[in-house]
Amino acid sequence: FSAWIRKKREDPPTIEEILRNENYREEMKQKVKDVSEKDKLLQAKEYEEGLVAEPSHTHVKGHASAPYYGKREPSEEPTSTANTFQPGAWMPPGSGSSQNK
């Protein structure tokens, strides 16, 4: 079909060719699904036998290029790590978490 659209083929595809291509795509989808399921079973078996480690799940916080050092609140004090500098954050009087009201 795409060859006919791009004028690399003079005649449009026949109904038989379209059906054959559609069947081929469905067969490929099923084969990929089968292989994927077999791979998952194999990985589970290898994990149970201690041959491989279970894949870890990463929890992403913030933007990928932003360094994250575990701080949850902005600090009033400036910080410096290697080539990065983070100025201190202004905190309004009385809003600090260390003060009790």
Sequence and secondary structure as in RCSB ss.txt:
>XXXX:A:sequence
FSAWIRKKREDPPTIEEILRNENYREEMKQKVKDVSEKDKLLQAKEYEEGLVAEPSHTHVKGHASAPYYGKREPS
EEPTSTANTFQPGAWMPPGSGSSQNK
>XXXX:A:secstr
 HHHHTTSSSS   HHHHHHHHHHHHHHHHHHHHHHHHHHHHHHHHHHTTSS         S TTS   S  S  
SS EEETTEEE      TT  TT   
